[in-house]
Amino acid sequence: MEVLSLKDVWKIYKLGEVNVEAARGVNMSIKKGEFVAIMGPSGSGKSTIMHLIGCLDKPTKGSIYLSNEDVSNFSEDKLAKIRGKNIGFVFQTFNLIQSLNALENVSLPLMFQGVNTYEREKKAKELLELVGLGKRLKNKPSQMSGGERQRVAIARALVNDPEIILADEPTGNLDSKTGHDILEIFKNLHKTKKKTIILVTHDDNVAKNAQRIIRFMDGRIAE
């Protein structure tokens, strides 16, 4: 079963008098439970595709289907709801709120879904234990290493039980050993939780952890 598909997707940006074709007729599909890496050098279009499949942007033309629903022309409000419920984001820069501890950072998305305090904290604690941070619940980001902060970000991405985890260069700010540990967490989530994981990277060593690699070049799929 396809959880995501793109049909002849174009994204054209206007820069003054010039049209920049960042995505050029992309066709791709990802099945439920797949672990896929999207690869390409800077300027290849991989970041544009990430924004489109993450419902952070809309295509200029073409269609994007999430669980067989065409989201290409959804309003910003509808896209925000999909992002909140269906997609868990993990970013290179962690994007944690500095004034909140690990438990509060992870439980925050549940507050926006109207979940009560007890259930929020229970779920957040379970996920922090899952990523090996059961003893760091009350620590703020400034009291954690880069690897620990990325573990918090992964737990937060999981908290709404999303269909897709979208990870953008998740090891980019980490040393090689810590990066390896983070990739092991993704592989474990894929194996034990059957999560659909889309990993965006420029690094072959990171991409080879996925089941399948989709390479981009000049706004198109290269192979």
Secondary structure, DSSP 8 states (H G I E B T S, - for coil): -EEEEEEEEEEEEEETTEEEEEEEEEEEEEETT-EEEEE--TTSSHHHHHHHHTTSS--SEEEEEETTEE-TT--HHHHHHHHHHHEEEEETT----TTS-HHHHHHHHHHHTT--HHHHHHHHHHHHHHTT-TT-TT--GGGS-HHHHHHHHHHHHHTT--SEEEEESTTTTS-HHHHHHHHHHHHHHHHHH--EEEEEES-HHHHTTSSEEEEEETTEE--
